[in-house]
Amino acid sequence: MLSPEEKMSCFTVCFYFLLAELHDDMGGTLSGITLYSHLVNDLLDSGKYTEAKQSANIIQQSANEMNHTLRDLIWAFSSEMDTPQKLIEKIDEYIVWMAKSKNIKVHQNVSEISSAINLPSKITRNIYLIIKEAINNAVKHSQASELEITIKPTPTSIFFSIKDNGIGFDIDHVQSGHGLITMKNRSAEIKSEIIVISTITQGTTISLVYIIPHPG
């Protein structure tokens, strides 16, 4: 059993982690909502009602994304993330929800992960946030019409990938963009490997390989 001091230390770590996640995931969204709110007022004053409606729709979509982000963070710190199958279900829920917003077709190549595989909360949380970032990139930036998600366990690892048929990008020129640094930092934290393959006009594949630690 944890001592009061240890409990407080755990609480403090979780609190600051949550603050960092809120800043990373929602800071830009809040700024965008503020910007578009001012824009809507200006457009209405100018009688540009069609443009004002388009901006209002963007605000609504951004608010929906914030709501989803908050629910994701709550899930990431709850006991509901304690099995591999629930991780798969959460990833599936997110990719379907995001793809629907852009009318993107989703192909699922997902195998069940044995419940005997132990995925501590820190591992599950980082895997989910990495895959979520890969999905966000594909939906928001790739201009893809199709996404393929693959989840395959092996005796020694679990393989995840998000593949799109979009416009691709030059990896050498976007190392600091597309959330790549964040994904690489998260993967390093859980001793995993991120692989990014992208070709202009042919799409992008972002893969994560999580090595299952040997007991003892």
C-alpha positions in Angstrom: 0.0 0.0 0.0 1.2 3.5 -0.9 2.1 5.9 1.9 0.4 9.3 1.9 3.6 10.9 0.5 3.7 8.4 -2.3 0.1 9.0 -3.1 0.7 12.7 -3.3 3.7 12.2 -5.5 1.7 10.1 -7.9 -1.1 12.7 -7.9 1.4 15.5 -8.6 2.9 13.6 -11.5 -0.5 12.8 -13.0 -1.6 16.4 -12.5 1.3 17.9 -14.4 1.1 15.3 -17.1 -2.6 16.2 -17.6 -1.7 19.9 -17.8 0.9 19.2 -20.4 -1.5 17.1 -22.5 -4.2 19.8 -22.3 -1.7 22.4 -23.4 -0.4 20.3 -26.3 -3.8 19.0 -27.5 -6.1 22.0 -26.8 -4.0 25.1 -26.8 -4.0 25.5 -30.6 -7.7 24.6 -30.8 -8.7 27.2 -28.3 -6.6 29.8 -30.2 -8.4 28.8 -33.4 -11.8 29.1 -31.8 -11.0 32.6 -30.6 -9.7 33.6 -34.0 -12.8 32.3 -35.8 -15.1 33.8 -33.3 -13.8 37.3 -34.1 -13.9 36.4 -37.8 -17.6 35.4 -37.5 -18.4 38.8 -36.0 -16.5 40.7 -38.7 -18.2 38.7 -41.5 -21.7 39.2 -40.0 -21.0 43.0 -39.7 -20.1 42.9 -43.4 -23.2 41.0 -44.4 -21.1 38.0 -45.5 -23.5 35.4 -44.0 -22.3 32.4 -46.1 -18.7 32.9 -45.0 -19.8 33.5 -41.4 -21.7 30.2 -41.4 -18.6 28.4 -42.7 -16.5 29.8 -39.9 -19.2 28.9 -37.4 -19.1 25.3 -38.6 -15.3 25.3 -38.1 -15.8 26.5 -34.5 -18.4 23.7 -33.9 -16.0 21.1 -35.3 -13.2 22.4 -33.1 -15.4 22.3 -30.0 -16.3 18.7 -30.8 -12.6 17.8 -31.1 -11.9 19.4 -27.7 -14.8 17.4 -26.2 -13.3 14.3 -27.6 -9.8 15.2 -26.4 -11.1 15.7 -22.8 -12.9 12.3 -22.9 -9.7 10.7 -24.2 -7.6 12.1 -21.4 -10.2 11.0 -18.8 -10.1 7.5 -20.3 -6.3 7.5 -20.4 -6.2 7.9 -16.6 -9.1 5.5 -15.8 -9.2 1.8 -15.0 -11.1 1.3 -18.3 -7.7 1.2 -20.2 -6.4 -1.8 -18.3 -6.8 -4.5 -21.1 -5.3 -4.7 -24.7 -8.8 -5.3 -26.1 -10.1 -2.0 -24.6 -7.1 -0.2 -26.2 -8.1 -1.6 -29.6 -11.7 -0.6 -29.1 -10.7 2.9 -28.2 -8.4 3.2 -31.3 -11.2 1.8 -33.5 -13.7 4.3 -32.0 -11.4 7.2 -32.7 -10.4 6.4 -36.3 -14.0 5.8 -37.3 -15.1 9.1 -35.7 -12.3 11.1 -37.3 -12.6 9.5 -40.8 -16.3 10.1 -40.8 -15.7 13.9 -40.6 -13.9 13.8 -44.0 -15.8 10.9 -45.6 -12.7 8.8 -45.6 -13.1 5.0 -46.0 -11.5 2.9 -43.2 -10.0 -0.6 -43.8 -9.3 -2.5 -40.6 -6.7 -5.2 -40.4 -6.9 -5.9 -36.7 -6.1 -9.0 -34.7 -7.1 -9.6 -31.1 -4.4 -9.1 -28.5 -4.3 -11.7 -25.9 -5.4 -10.5 -22.5 -2.4 -12.4 -21.1 -0.2 -9.6 -22.5 0.3 -7.1 -19.7 0.1 -3.5 -20.9 0.6 -1.1 -17.9 -1.3 2.2 -18.0 1.7 4.2 -19.0 2.3 1.9 -22.0 -1.4 1.9 -23.1 -1.7 5.6 -22.7 1.3 6.4 -24.9 0.4 3.8 -27.5 -3.0 5.3 -27.8 -1.8 8.9 -28.0 0.8 8.0 -30.7 -1.8 6.2 -32.8 -4.2 9.1 -32.3 -1.7 11.6 -33.5 -1.0 9.4 -36.6 -4.8 9.3 -37.3 -5.0 13.1 -36.9 -2.2 13.6 -39.4 -3.8 11.4 -42.0 -7.3 12.9 -41.6 -6.3 16.5 -41.4 -3.3 16.8 -43.7 -3.1 13.9 -46.2 -6.1 14.6 -48.4 -6.6 10.8 -48.4 -9.8 9.0 -49.4 -8.9 5.8 -47.6 -7.2 4.8 -44.4 -5.9 1.4 -43.3 -5.3 0.5 -39.7 -3.3 -2.6 -38.8 -2.8 -4.1 -35.4 -0.9 -7.3 -35.2 0.6 -9.0 -32.1 3.5 -11.4 -32.3 5.1 -13.5 -29.5 7.6 -10.7 -28.8 5.9 -7.4 -30.0 2.7 -5.6 -31.1 2.7 -3.9 -34.4 0.5 -0.9 -35.1 0.3 1.1 -38.3 -1.9 3.9 -39.9 -1.6 4.0 -43.7 -3.2 6.5 -46.0 -3.5 7.0 -49.8 -3.0 10.7 -49.6 -0.6 13.3 -51.0 2.4 12.2 -48.9 5.2 14.5 -47.8 8.9 15.0 -47.8 10.1 13.6 -44.4 13.3 15.5 -44.5 11.4 18.8 -44.5 8.8 18.1 -41.9 10.8 16.5 -39.1 9.5 19.2 -36.7 5.9 19.0 -38.0 3.1 16.5 -38.3 3.5 15.7 -34.6 6.5 13.5 -35.5 8.7 14.8 -32.6 5.9 14.2 -30.1 5.3 10.7 -31.4 9.0 9.9 -31.3 9.3 11.2 -27.8 6.3 9.1 -26.7 7.7 6.0 -28.4 11.1 6.5 -26.7 9.4 6.8 -23.3 7.9 3.3 -23.7 11.0 1.8 -25.5 9.3 1.4 -28.8 10.1 2.3 -32.4 8.3 4.7 -34.7 8.7 4.2 -38.5 7.5 6.8 -40.9 7.4 6.1 -44.7 6.0 8.7 -47.0 6.2 9.3 -50.7 4.9 12.4 -52.5 1.5 11.6 -54.2 1.6 8.0 -52.9 0.6 8.4 -49.3 2.1 7.8 -45.8 2.5 4.9 -43.4 3.3 5.6 -39.7 4.1 2.4 -37.8 4.8 1.7 -34.1 6.5 -1.4 -32.9 6.1 -2.1 -29.2 8.5 -4.7 -27.8 6.8 -6.8 -25.1 9.2 -7.0 -22.1 10.2 -10.5 -21.0 9.1 -11.2 -17.4 11.9 -11.2 -14.9 
